[in-house]
Amino acid sequence: MFESLQDKLAGAFKTLKGKGRITDVNIASTVKEIRRALMDADVNYKVAKEVTDRVKQEALDRDVKIAVEPGQLFTKIVQEELTQLMGGKAQPVNLQGSPAIVLIAGLQGSGKTTFSGKFASYLKKQGKQVMLVAGDIYRPAAITQLQVLGEQIGVDVYAEPENKNAVDITQNALKEAKSKGKNIIIVDTAGRLAVDEVMMKEVENIKKAINPTEVLFVVDSMTGQDAVNTAKTFNERLDFDGVVLTKLDGDARGGAALSVKAVVDKPIKFMSTGEKMEDLDIFHPDRMANRILGMGDVISLVERAQQAYDEDEAKKLNKKMRENKFDLNDFLSQLQQIKKMGNVKDLMGMIPGMGKAIKDIDIDNDSFKPIEAVIQSMTPGERENPDIINGPRRKRIANGSGTSIQQVNNLLKQFEQMRKMMKRMNKMQGSGKLGKLFG
């Protein structure tokens, strides 16, 4: 996400070279390039101008400290301004109430229904008793989609397919949730391809009827400035509590993320990247600013890993690695755990310095499929002891997995190199050399 903006900002910073104080002379072209980069990313013109004016003034007010180049200081100032522009810090969702009621609003196609499922899954993992409510009475597929998602994540879905009164449906759902002891209900409402009076009036009536503790506006980040204008219209009618940015894994220019807080003065609370139920993150303005500037986001990467990995399984794996018993079953398990963490290219982009290195490389979770197919075509004995895989076995595995003998050979070679590295690490740890190396 934001690859084009990231490149243009990096180019702007290169115009500041040498050490010393930042001046009007050496900052003018840089500020101009940053403003152009923001506008190319579909950021509101007024917002882009206000940000760059603040950046310029802040830069002129600061002295460059010893051994810090103007470009480095300027990057820090831009990072701080982008962070403030997007809200400063992460904002919580209000889940007070018995039950708490979260109303989801937005245009058709923005990702409301998918987000509702993701949010329900997110809350369920926290031990909450959640109910999804199918409040879209116009699109039959919306009810089916929500029911499929509910079944997938193990969450109850309340629906009345024959009822064409959305207010009645949500009020009935609230009664049902109370009788079943649910902590939270999430109401998915109808959307249109564009803002219209019927839709706005209906969602207003639902809000009045059930008095939600939180109203979230879902916006497709790929629609850029149009998304911000739509958010403004919804906010004038609904006075929502926060924004959810979806489809950030697509070709998003970034304007919505950078402009929406400044335009509607409501925080971005979640961001969604992908179709999987795990592809949902709390929106942290400072982390997003770091990613936009190519600094990575290690904290979010670690948090995703903690969510994906089972602690007991991790301990068993660690024990096997220490005893040099790591086999292809374990390797396959690790690949599947990584896939749970989200889009691989997105994950690699969280590593500082990696964003630029991988921007032109086509990496996705399908890249793992040939490896998984090869391992799954092996017998249990071959997975546990790859050393027994001779020529005829390699040919059988290649045929069974729909790959080539060369691909099978490459996997076995890479796995053997990994095992050798683990053995060396264990030896160094046993002798105390590893501690000296990193101590």
C-alpha positions as a Markdown table, in Angstrom:
| # | Residue | x | y | z |
|---|---|---|---|---|
| 1 | Met | 0.0 | 0.0 | 0.0 |
| 2 | Phe | 1.1 | 3.6 | -0.7 |
| 3 | Glu | 4.0 | 2.5 | -2.9 |
| 4 | Ser | 3.7 | 5.4 | -5.2 |
| 5 | Leu | 3.5 | 8.0 | -2.4 |
| 6 | Gln | 6.4 | 6.3 | -0.6 |
| 7 | Asp | 8.6 | 6.6 | -3.7 |
| 8 | Lys | 7.7 | 10.2 | -4.3 |
| 9 | Leu | 8.4 | 11.2 | -0.7 |
| 10 | Ala | 11.7 | 9.4 | -0.8 |
| 11 | Gly | 12.6 | 11.4 | -3.9 |
| 12 | Ala | 11.6 | 14.6 | -2.3 |
| 13 | Phe | 13.9 | 14.0 | 0.7 |
| 14 | Lys | 16.9 | 13.4 | -1.6 |
| 15 | Thr | 16.8 | 17.0 | -2.5 |
| 16 | Leu | 18.1 | 17.9 | 1.0 |
| 17 | Lys | 21.7 | 17.0 | 1.2 |
| 18 | Gly | 24.7 | 18.0 | 3.4 |
| 19 | Lys | 24.7 | 19.0 | 7.0 |
| 20 | Gly | 23.7 | 22.2 | 8.7 |
| 21 | Arg | 20.6 | 24.3 | 9.2 |
| 22 | Ile | 17.6 | 23.8 | 7.1 |
| 23 | Thr | 16.9 | 27.1 | 5.3 |
| 24 | Asp | 14.2 | 28.6 | 3.1 |
| 25 | Val | 16.4 | 28.0 | 0.1 |
| 26 | Asn | 17.1 | 24.3 | 0.5 |
| 27 | Ile | 13.6 | 23.5 | 1.8 |
| 28 | Ala | 11.4 | 25.2 | -0.8 |
| 29 | Ser | 11.7 | 22.5 | -3.6 |
| 30 | Thr | 11.4 | 19.7 | -1.0 |
| 31 | Val | 8.1 | 21.1 | 0.4 |
| 32 | Lys | 6.8 | 21.6 | -3.1 |
| 33 | Glu | 7.6 | 18.0 | -4.0 |
| 34 | Ile | 5.9 | 16.7 | -0.9 |
| 35 | Arg | 2.8 | 18.7 | -1.6 |
| 36 | Arg | 2.7 | 17.3 | -5.1 |
| 37 | Ala | 3.2 | 13.8 | -3.8 |
| 38 | Leu | 0.3 | 14.1 | -1.4 |
| 39 | Met | -2.0 | 15.5 | -4.1 |
| 40 | Asp | -1.0 | 12.8 | -6.5 |
| 41 | Ala | -2.0 | 10.3 | -3.8 |
| 42 | Asp | -5.5 | 12.0 | -3.9 |
| 43 | Val | -5.1 | 13.9 | -0.7 |
| 44 | Asn | -7.4 | 16.9 | -0.3 |
| 45 | Tyr | -5.7 | 20.0 | -1.6 |
| 46 | Lys | -6.4 | 22.1 | 1.5 |
| 47 | Val | -5.2 | 19.3 | 3.7 |
| 48 | Ala | -2.0 | 18.8 | 1.6 |
| 49 | Lys | -1.3 | 22.6 | 1.8 |
| 50 | Glu | -1.9 | 22.8 | 5.6 |
| 51 | Val | 0.4 | 19.8 | 6.2 |
| 52 | Thr | 3.3 | 21.0 | 4.1 |
| 53 | Asp | 3.0 | 24.6 | 5.6 |
| 54 | Arg | 3.3 | 23.1 | 9.0 |
| 55 | Val | 6.2 | 20.8 | 7.9 |
| 56 | Lys | 8.1 | 23.8 | 6.5 |
| 57 | Gln | 7.6 | 26.0 | 9.6 |
| 58 | Glu | 8.5 | 23.2 | 12.0 |
| 59 | Ala | 11.7 | 22.4 | 9.9 |
| 60 | Leu | 12.8 | 26.1 | 10.0 |
| 61 | Asp | 12.2 | 26.2 | 13.7 |
| 62 | Arg | 14.5 | 23.3 | 14.5 |
| 63 | Asp | 18.3 | 23.1 | 14.5 |
| 64 | Val | 20.0 | 20.1 | 13.0 |
| 65 | Lys | 21.7 | 18.2 | 15.8 |
| 66 | Ile | 25.2 | 16.9 | 15.5 |
| 67 | Ala | 25.6 | 14.1 | 12.9 |
| 68 | Val | 22.0 | 14.5 | 11.7 |
| 69 | Glu | 21.6 | 15.5 | 8.1 |
| 70 | Pro | 18.7 | 17.8 | 7.1 |
| 71 | Gly | 17.1 | 15.0 | 5.1 |
| 72 | Gln | 17.0 | 12.8 | 8.3 |
| 73 | Leu | 15.5 | 15.6 | 10.4 |
| 74 | Phe | 13.0 | 16.5 | 7.7 |
| 75 | Thr | 11.9 | 12.8 | 7.4 |
| 76 | Lys | 11.3 | 12.8 | 11.2 |
| 77 | Ile | 9.2 | 16.0 | 11.0 |
| 78 | Val | 7.1 | 14.7 | 8.1 |
| 79 | Gln | 6.6 | 11.5 | 10.1 |
| 80 | Glu | 5.3 | 13.5 | 13.0 |
| 81 | Glu | 3.0 | 15.6 | 10.8 |
| 82 | Leu | 1.6 | 12.5 | 9.0 |
| 83 | Thr | 0.9 | 10.9 | 12.4 |
| 84 | Gln | -1.0 | 13.9 | 13.6 |
| 85 | Leu | -2.9 | 14.2 | 10.3 |
| 86 | Met | -4.1 | 10.6 | 10.7 |
| 87 | Gly | -5.2 | 11.1 | 14.3 |
| 88 | Gly | -2.1 | 11.0 | 16.5 |
| 89 | Lys | -2.8 | 7.7 | 18.3 |
| 90 | Ala | -5.1 | 4.6 | 18.0 |
| 91 | Gln | -8.6 | 5.2 | 19.2 |
| 92 | Pro | -10.7 | 2.5 | 21.0 |
| 93 | Val | -14.2 | 1.3 | 20.1 |
| 94 | Asn | -16.9 | 1.9 | 22.7 |
| 95 | Leu | -18.1 | -1.6 | 23.7 |
| 96 | Gln | -19.9 | -0.6 | 26.9 |
| 97 | Gly | -23.5 | -1.8 | 27.2 |
| 98 | Ser | -25.6 | -4.9 | 27.7 |
| 99 | Pro | -25.2 | -5.7 | 25.0 |
| 100 | Ala | -23.0 | -3.2 | 23.2 |
| 101 | Ile | -24.4 | -2.3 | 19.8 |
| 102 | Val | -22.1 | -1.5 | 16.9 |
| 103 | Leu | -23.8 | -0.1 | 13.7 |
| 104 | Ile | -21.9 | -0.5 | 10.4 |
| 105 | Ala | -22.6 | 2.0 | 7.6 |
| 106 | Gly | -21.2 | 2.8 | 4.2 |
| 107 | Leu | -21.8 | 2.5 | 0.5 |
| 108 | Gln | -22.4 | -0.8 | -1.4 |
| 109 | Gly | -19.2 | -2.4 | -2.3 |
| 110 | Ser | -17.2 | -0.7 | 0.4 |
| 111 | Gly | -16.6 | -4.0 | 2.3 |
| 112 | Lys | -19.2 | -3.5 | 5.2 |
| 113 | Thr | -20.3 | -7.2 | 5.3 |
| 114 | Thr | -16.8 | -8.6 | 5.2 |
| 115 | Phe | -15.6 | -6.1 | 7.8 |
| 116 | Ser | -18.6 | -7.1 | 10.0 |
| 117 | Gly | -17.4 | -10.7 | 9.9 |
| 118 | Lys | -13.8 | -9.7 | 10.6 |
| 119 | Phe | -14.8 | -7.5 | 13.5 |
| 120 | Ala | -16.9 | -10.3 | 14.9 |
| 121 | Ser | -14.0 | -12.7 | 14.6 |
| 122 | Tyr | -11.7 | -10.2 | 16.3 |
| 123 | Leu | -14.1 | -9.8 | 19.2 |
| 124 | Lys | -14.7 | -13.5 | 19.6 |
| 125 | Lys | -11.0 | -14.1 | 20.0 |
| 126 | Gln | -11.2 | -11.7 | 23.0 |
| 127 | Gly | -13.7 | -14.0 | 24.6 |
| 128 | Lys | -16.8 | -11.9 | 23.7 |
| 129 | Gln | -20.2 | -13.4 | 22.9 |
| 130 | Val | -21.0 | -11.8 | 19.5 |
| 131 | Met | -24.1 | -11.8 | 17.3 |
| 132 | Leu | -24.1 | -10.5 | 13.7 |
| 133 | Val | -27.3 | -8.9 | 12.4 |
| 134 | Ala | -28.3 | -8.9 | 8.7 |
| 135 | Gly | -29.8 | -5.5 | 8.3 |
| 136 | Asp | -29.5 | -5.2 | 4.6 |
| 137 | Ile | -33.0 | -5.9 | 3.3 |
| 138 | Tyr | -32.3 | -5.0 | -0.4 |
| 139 | Arg | -29.4 | -7.3 | -1.3 |
| 140 | Pro | -30.3 | -11.0 | -0.7 |
| 141 | Ala | -26.6 | -11.9 | -1.2 |
| 142 | Ala | -25.7 | -9.8 | 1.8 |
| 143 | Ile | -27.7 | -12.0 | 4.1 |
| 144 | Thr | -26.2 | -15.2 | 2.6 |
| 145 | Gln | -22.7 | -13.7 | 2.8 |
| 146 | Leu | -23.1 | -12.8 | 6.4 |
| 147 | Gln | -24.5 | -16.2 | 7.3 |
| 148 | Val | -21.5 | -17.9 | 5.5 |
| 149 | Leu | -19.1 | -15.7 | 7.4 |
| 150 | Gly | -20.9 | -16.4 | 10.7 |
| 151 | Glu | -20.6 | -20.1 | 10.1 |
| 152 | Gln | -17.0 | -19.8 | 9.2 |
| 153 | Ile | -16.0 | -18.0 | 12.4 |
| 154 | Gly | -18.6 | -19.7 | 14.7 |
| 155 | Val | -20.7 | -16.6 | 15.4 |
| 156 | Asp | -24.6 | -16.5 | 15.5 |
| 157 | Val | -26.2 | -14.5 | 12.7 |
| 158 | Tyr | -29.7 | -13.0 | 13.1 |
| 159 | Ala | -31.7 | -12.6 | 9.9 |
| 160 | Glu | -35.3 | -12.3 | 8.8 |
| 161 | Pro | -35.1 | -12.8 | 5.0 |
| 162 | Glu | -38.8 | -12.2 | 4.5 |
| 163 | Asn | -39.0 | -9.0 | 6.6 |
| 164 | Lys | -38.6 | -5.8 | 4.6 |
| 165 | Asn | -38.4 | -3.5 | 7.6 |
| 166 | Ala | -34.8 | -3.0 | 8.7 |
| 167 | Val | -35.8 | -1.2 | 11.9 |
| 168 | Asp | -38.0 | -4.1 | 13.0 |
| 169 | Ile | -35.2 | -6.6 | 12.2 |
| 170 | Thr | -32.6 | -4.8 | 14.3 |
| 171 | Gln | -35.0 | -4.3 | 17.2 |
| 172 | Asn | -35.9 | -8.0 | 17.1 |
| 173 | Ala | -32.2 | -8.9 | 16.9 |
| 174 | Leu | -31.6 | -6.8 | 20.0 |
| 175 | Lys | -34.2 | -8.8 | 22.0 |
| 176 | Glu | -32.7 | -12.0 | 20.7 |
| 177 | Ala | -29.2 | -11.0 | 21.7 |
| 178 | Lys | -30.4 | -10.1 | 25.2 |
| 179 | Ser | -32.2 | -13.4 | 25.7 |
| 180 | Lys | -29.1 | -15.3 | 24.6 |
| 181 | Gly | -26.7 | -13.3 | 26.8 |
| 182 | Lys | -24.7 | -11.8 | 23.9 |
| 183 | Asn | -22.1 | -9.1 | 24.9 |
| 184 | Ile | -22.0 | -7.4 | 21.5 |
| 185 | Ile | -24.2 | -7.2 | 18.4 |
| 186 | Ile | -22.9 | -6.0 | 15.1 |
| 187 | Val | -25.5 | -4.6 | 12.7 |
| 188 | Asp | -24.6 | -4.7 | 9.0 |
| 189 | Thr | -26.8 | -2.2 | 7.1 |
| 190 | Ala | -27.8 | -1.6 | 3.5 |
| 191 | Gly | -25.7 | 0.5 | 1.1 |
| 192 | Arg | -26.1 | 2.0 | -2.3 |
| 193 | Leu | -23.7 | 2.7 | -5.2 |
| 194 | Ala | -24.0 | 6.3 | -4.3 |
| 195 | Val | -25.5 | 8.3 | -1.4 |
| 196 | Asp | -29.3 | 8.6 | -1.6 |
| 197 | Glu | -32.0 | 9.9 | 0.7 |
| 198 | Val | -33.8 | 6.5 | 1.1 |
| 199 | Met | -30.6 | 4.8 | 2.4 |
| 200 | Met | -29.6 | 7.7 | 4.7 |
| 201 | Lys | -33.1 | 7.9 | 6.2 |
| 202 | Glu | -33.2 | 4.2 | 6.8 |
| 203 | Val | -29.8 | 4.0 | 8.6 |
| 204 | Glu | -30.8 | 7.1 | 10.6 |
| 205 | Asn | -34.0 | 5.4 | 11.7 |
| 206 | Ile | -32.0 | 2.3 | 12.7 |
| 207 | Lys | -29.7 | 4.4 | 14.8 |
| 208 | Lys | -32.6 | 6.1 | 16.6 |
| 209 | Ala | -34.3 | 2.8 | 17.2 |
| 210 | Ile | -31.4 | 0.8 | 18.7 |
| 211 | Asn | -29.2 | 3.6 | 20.1 |
| 212 | Pro | -25.8 | 2.0 | 19.2 |
| 213 | Thr | -22.8 | 2.5 | 21.4 |
| 214 | Glu | -20.6 | 2.8 | 18.4 |
| 215 | Val | -21.3 | 3.8 | 14.7 |
| 216 | Leu | -18.5 | 2.8 | 12.3 |
| 217 | Phe | -18.3 | 4.1 | 8.7 |
| 218 | Val | -16.7 | 1.7 | 6.3 |
| 219 | Val | -14.9 | 3.3 | 3.4 |
| 220 | Asp | -13.2 | 1.7 | 0.4 |
| 221 | Ser | -9.7 | 3.3 | 0.4 |
| 222 | Met | -9.3 | 2.6 | -3.3 |
| 223 | Thr | -11.9 | 5.3 | -4.1 |
| 224 | Gly | -9.5 | 8.0 | -2.8 |
| 225 | Gln | -11.0 | 11.5 | -2.4 |
| 226 | Asp | -14.5 | 10.4 | -3.3 |
| 227 | Ala | -14.4 | 8.2 | -0.2 |
| 228 | Val | -13.6 | 11.3 | 1.9 |
| 229 | Asn | -16.5 | 13.2 | 0.4 |
| 230 | Thr | -18.9 | 10.3 | 1.1 |
| 231 | Ala | -17.6 | 10.1 | 4.7 |
| 232 | Lys | -18.4 | 13.8 | 5.1 |
| 233 | Thr | -22.0 | 13.3 | 3.9 |
| 234 | Phe | -22.5 | 10.3 | 6.1 |
| 235 | Asn | -21.1 | 12.1 | 9.1 |
| 236 | Glu | -23.4 | 15.1 | 8.6 |
| 237 | Arg | -26.4 | 12.7 | 8.8 |
| 238 | Leu | -25.2 | 10.0 | 11.2 |
| 239 | Asp | -22.5 | 11.6 | 13.3 |
| 240 | Phe | -20.5 | 8.4 | 13.3 |
| 241 | Asp | -17.8 | 7.6 | 15.8 |
| 242 | Gly | -15.0 | 6.2 | 13.6 |
| 243 | Val | -13.9 | 5.1 | 10.2 |
| 244 | Val | -12.8 | 1.7 | 8.9 |
| 245 | Leu | -10.5 | 1.7 | 5.9 |
| 246 | Thr | -10.9 | -1.4 | 3.7 |
| 247 | Lys | -9.0 | -2.8 | 0.7 |
| 248 | Leu | -5.7 | -1.3 | 1.7 |
| 249 | Asp | -4.0 | -4.2 | 0.0 |
| 250 | Gly | -5.2 | -3.0 | -3.3 |
| 251 | Asp | -3.8 | -0.2 | -5.5 |
| 252 | Ala | -4.7 | 2.5 | -2.9 |
| 253 | Arg | -3.1 | 5.9 | -3.5 |
| 254 | Gly | -3.5 | 6.8 | 0.2 |
| 255 | Gly | -5.6 | 9.9 | -0.1 |
| 256 | Ala | -8.5 | 8.5 | 2.0 |
| 257 | Ala | -6.3 | 7.4 | 4.9 |
| 258 | Leu | -4.4 | 10.7 | 4.9 |
| 259 | Ser | -7.4 | 13.1 | 4.5 |
| 260 | Val | -10.4 | 11.5 | 6.2 |
| 261 | Lys | -9.5 | 12.5 | 9.8 |
| 262 | Ala | -8.8 | 16.1 | 8.8 |
| 263 | Val | -12.0 | 16.5 | 6.8 |
| 264 | Val | -14.6 | 14.8 | 9.1 |
| 265 | Asp | -12.7 | 15.0 | 12.4 |
| 266 | Lys | -13.4 | 11.4 | 13.2 |
| 267 | Pro | -10.7 | 8.9 | 13.9 |
| 268 | Ile | -9.7 | 5.9 | 11.7 |
| 269 | Lys | -10.2 | 2.9 | 14.1 |
| 270 | Phe | -9.5 | -0.1 | 11.9 |
| 271 | Met | -7.9 | -1.0 | 8.6 |
| 272 | Ser | -8.6 | -4.1 | 6.5 |
| 273 | Thr | -6.1 | -5.7 | 4.1 |
| 274 | Gly | -7.5 | -8.7 | 2.3 |
| 275 | Glu | -10.4 | -11.1 | 2.4 |
| 276 | Lys | -9.3 | -13.4 | 5.2 |
| 277 | Met | -11.0 | -13.0 | 8.6 |
| 278 | Glu | -7.6 | -12.4 | 10.2 |
| 279 | Asp | -6.8 | -9.5 | 7.8 |
| 280 | Leu | -7.9 | -6.7 | 10.2 |
| 281 | Asp | -5.7 | -4.4 | 12.2 |
| 282 | Ile | -6.3 | -1.6 | 14.7 |
| 283 | Phe | -5.3 | 1.6 | 13.0 |
| 284 | His | -2.2 | 3.2 | 14.5 |
| 285 | Pro | -1.4 | 6.6 | 12.9 |
| 286 | Asp | 2.3 | 6.5 | 13.9 |
| 287 | Arg | 2.8 | 3.0 | 12.5 |
| 288 | Met | 1.1 | 3.9 | 9.3 |
| 289 | Ala | 3.2 | 7.1 | 8.9 |
| 290 | Asn | 6.3 | 4.9 | 9.3 |
| 291 | Arg | 5.1 | 2.5 | 6.6 |
| 292 | Ile | 4.3 | 5.4 | 4.2 |
| 293 | Leu | 7.9 | 6.7 | 4.7 |
| 294 | Gly | 9.4 | 3.2 | 4.2 |
| 295 | Met | 10.4 | 2.7 | 7.9 |
| 296 | Gly | 8.4 | -0.5 | 8.3 |
| 297 | Asp | 6.1 | -1.5 | 11.1 |
| 298 | Val | 7.8 | -4.2 | 13.3 |
| 299 | Ile | 5.4 | -3.8 | 16.1 |
| 300 | Ser | 2.4 | -4.7 | 14.0 |
| 301 | Leu | 4.3 | -7.6 | 12.5 |
| 302 | Val | 5.1 | -9.0 | 16.0 |
| 303 | Glu | 1.4 | -8.6 | 17.0 |
| 304 | Arg | 0.2 | -10.5 | 14.0 |
| 305 | Ala | 2.7 | -13.3 | 14.8 |
| 306 | Gln | 1.4 | -13.5 | 18.4 |
| 307 | Gln | -2.2 | -13.8 | 17.1 |
| 308 | Ala | -1.4 | -16.5 | 14.6 |
| 309 | Tyr | 0.9 | -18.7 | 16.7 |
| 310 | Asp | -0.3 | -21.1 | 19.3 |
| 311 | Glu | 1.9 | -20.8 | 22.4 |
| 312 | Asp | 2.0 | -24.5 | 23.1 |
| 313 | Glu | 2.8 | -25.4 | 19.5 |
| 314 | Ala | 5.6 | -22.8 | 19.5 |
| 315 | Lys | 7.1 | -24.5 | 22.6 |
| 316 | Lys | 7.0 | -27.9 | 21.0 |
| 317 | Leu | 8.6 | -26.5 | 17.8 |
| 318 | Asn | 11.3 | -24.8 | 19.8 |
| 319 | Lys | 12.1 | -28.1 | 21.6 |
| 320 | Lys | 12.3 | -30.0 | 18.3 |
| 321 | Met | 14.6 | -27.4 | 16.9 |
| 322 | Arg | 16.9 | -27.6 | 19.9 |
| 323 | Glu | 17.0 | -31.4 | 19.6 |
| 324 | Asn | 17.6 | -31.2 | 15.8 |
| 325 | Lys | 14.4 | -33.0 | 15.1 |
| 326 | Phe | 12.8 | -30.3 | 12.9 |
| 327 | Asp | 11.2 | -32.1 | 9.9 |
| 328 | Leu | 9.1 | -31.3 | 6.9 |
| 329 | Asn | 5.9 | -31.7 | 8.9 |
| 330 | Asp | 7.1 | -28.8 | 11.0 |
| 331 | Phe | 8.2 | -26.9 | 8.0 |
| 332 | Leu | 4.7 | -27.2 | 6.4 |
| 333 | Ser | 3.1 | -26.2 | 9.7 |
| 334 | Gln | 5.2 | -23.0 | 9.8 |
| 335 | Leu | 4.2 | -22.1 | 6.2 |
| 336 | Gln | 0.6 | -22.4 | 7.2 |
| 337 | Gln | 1.1 | -20.3 | 10.3 |
| 338 | Ile | 2.7 | -17.6 | 8.2 |
| 339 | Lys | -0.3 | -17.6 | 5.8 |
| 340 | Lys | -2.6 | -17.0 | 8.7 |
| 341 | Met | -0.7 | -13.8 | 9.5 |
| 342 | Gly | -2.0 | -12.2 | 6.2 |
| 343 | Asn | -0.7 | -11.3 | 2.8 |
| 344 | Val | 3.0 | -12.2 | 2.6 |
| 345 | Lys | 4.0 | -9.0 | 0.6 |
| 346 | Asp | 2.2 | -6.9 | 3.2 |
| 347 | Leu | 4.1 | -8.6 | 6.0 |
| 348 | Met | 7.4 | -8.2 | 4.3 |
| 349 | Gly | 6.6 | -4.5 | 3.8 |
| 350 | Met | 6.4 | -4.2 | 7.6 |
| 351 | Ile | 10.2 | -5.0 | 7.8 |
| 352 | Pro | 12.2 | -1.7 | 7.8 |
| 353 | Gly | 13.9 | -1.2 | 4.4 |
| 354 | Met | 12.0 | -4.1 | 2.7 |
| 355 | Gly | 9.1 | -2.1 | 1.2 |
| 356 | Lys | 11.2 | -0.6 | -1.6 |
| 357 | Ala | 13.1 | -3.9 | -2.2 |
| 358 | Ile | 10.0 | -5.9 | -2.9 |
| 359 | Lys | 7.8 | -3.4 | -4.5 |
| 360 | Asp | 8.3 | -4.8 | -8.0 |
| 361 | Ile | 8.3 | -8.4 | -6.9 |
| 362 | Asp | 5.1 | -10.4 | -7.2 |
| 363 | Ile | 4.7 | -12.2 | -3.9 |
| 364 | Asp | 1.5 | -13.6 | -2.6 |
| 365 | Asn | 0.3 | -16.6 | -0.5 |
| 366 | Asp | -0.1 | -18.6 | -3.7 |
| 367 | Ser | 3.7 | -18.7 | -3.8 |
| 368 | Phe | 3.6 | -21.3 | -1.1 |
| 369 | Lys | 1.3 | -23.7 | -3.0 |
| 370 | Pro | 4.0 | -25.6 | -4.9 |
| 371 | Ile | 6.0 | -26.1 | -1.7 |
| 372 | Glu | 2.9 | -27.3 | 0.1 |
| 373 | Ala | 2.0 | -29.6 | -2.7 |
| 374 | Val | 5.4 | -31.2 | -2.8 |
| 375 | Ile | 5.4 | -31.8 | 1.0 |
| 376 | Gln | 1.8 | -33.1 | 1.0 |
| 377 | Ser | 2.8 | -35.6 | -1.8 |
| 378 | Met | 5.3 | -37.2 | 0.5 |
| 379 | Thr | 4.7 | -40.2 | 2.7 |
| 380 | Pro | 4.7 | -39.7 | 6.5 |
| 381 | Gly | 8.1 | -41.4 | 6.6 |
| 382 | Glu | 9.6 | -39.1 | 3.9 |
| 383 | Arg | 8.4 | -36.0 | 5.7 |
| 384 | Glu | 10.0 | -37.2 | 9.0 |
| 385 | Asn | 13.2 | -38.3 | 7.3 |
| 386 | Pro | 13.8 | -36.5 | 4.0 |
| 387 | Asp | 17.2 | -38.3 | 3.6 |
| 388 | Ile | 15.4 | -41.4 | 2.3 |
| 389 | Ile | 14.0 | -39.6 | -0.7 |
| 390 | Asn | 16.0 | -41.1 | -3.6 |
| 391 | Gly | 15.6 | -40.6 | -7.4 |
| 392 | Pro | 12.5 | -42.7 | -7.9 |
| 393 | Arg | 10.8 | -41.2 | -4.8 |
| 394 | Arg | 11.6 | -37.7 | -6.1 |
| 395 | Lys | 10.0 | -38.5 | -9.5 |
| 396 | Arg | 6.9 | -39.9 | -7.7 |
| 397 | Ile | 6.6 | -36.8 | -5.5 |
| 398 | Ala | 7.0 | -34.5 | -8.5 |
| 399 | Asn | 4.3 | -36.3 | -10.4 |
| 400 | Gly | 2.0 | -36.4 | -7.4 |
| 401 | Ser | 2.3 | -32.7 | -6.7 |
| 402 | Gly | 2.2 | -31.4 | -10.3 |
| 403 | Thr | 5.6 | -30.0 | -10.0 |
| 404 | Ser | 9.0 | -30.8 | -11.5 |
| 405 | Ile | 11.9 | -32.9 | -10.1 |
| 406 | Gln | 13.9 | -29.7 | -10.0 |
| 407 | Gln | 11.4 | -28.1 | -7.7 |
| 408 | Val | 11.4 | -31.1 | -5.4 |
| 409 | Asn | 15.3 | -31.0 | -5.5 |
| 410 | Asn | 15.3 | -27.3 | -4.7 |
| 411 | Leu | 13.0 | -27.7 | -1.7 |
| 412 | Leu | 15.0 | -30.6 | -0.3 |
| 413 | Lys | 18.2 | -28.7 | -0.8 |
| 414 | Gln | 16.8 | -25.6 | 1.0 |
| 415 | Phe | 15.4 | -27.7 | 3.8 |
| 416 | Glu | 18.8 | -29.4 | 4.3 |
| 417 | Gln | 20.5 | -26.0 | 4.4 |
| 418 | Met | 18.0 | -24.9 | 7.1 |
| 419 | Arg | 18.7 | -27.9 | 9.2 |
| 420 | Lys | 22.5 | -27.4 | 9.0 |
| 421 | Met | 22.0 | -23.8 | 10.1 |
| 422 | Met | 19.9 | -24.9 | 13.0 |
| 423 | Lys | 22.5 | -27.4 | 14.1 |
| 424 | Arg | 25.2 | -24.8 | 14.0 |
| 425 | Met | 23.1 | -22.4 | 16.1 |
| 426 | Asn | 22.4 | -25.2 | 18.6 |
| 427 | Lys | 26.2 | -25.9 | 18.9 |
| 428 | Met | 27.0 | -22.2 | 19.4 |
| 429 | Gln | 24.3 | -21.9 | 22.0 |
| 430 | Gly | 25.6 | -25.0 | 23.8 |
| 431 | Ser | 29.1 | -23.7 | 23.9 |
| 432 | Gly | 28.2 | -20.2 | 24.9 |
| 433 | Lys | 29.5 | -18.7 | 21.7 |
| 434 | Leu | 26.1 | -17.4 | 20.7 |
| 435 | Gly | 25.8 | -15.4 | 23.9 |
| 436 | Lys | 29.3 | -13.9 | 23.3 |
| 437 | Leu | 28.4 | -13.1 | 19.7 |
| 438 | Phe | 25.3 | -11.1 | 20.6 |
| 439 | Gly | 26.2 | -10.1 | 24.1 |
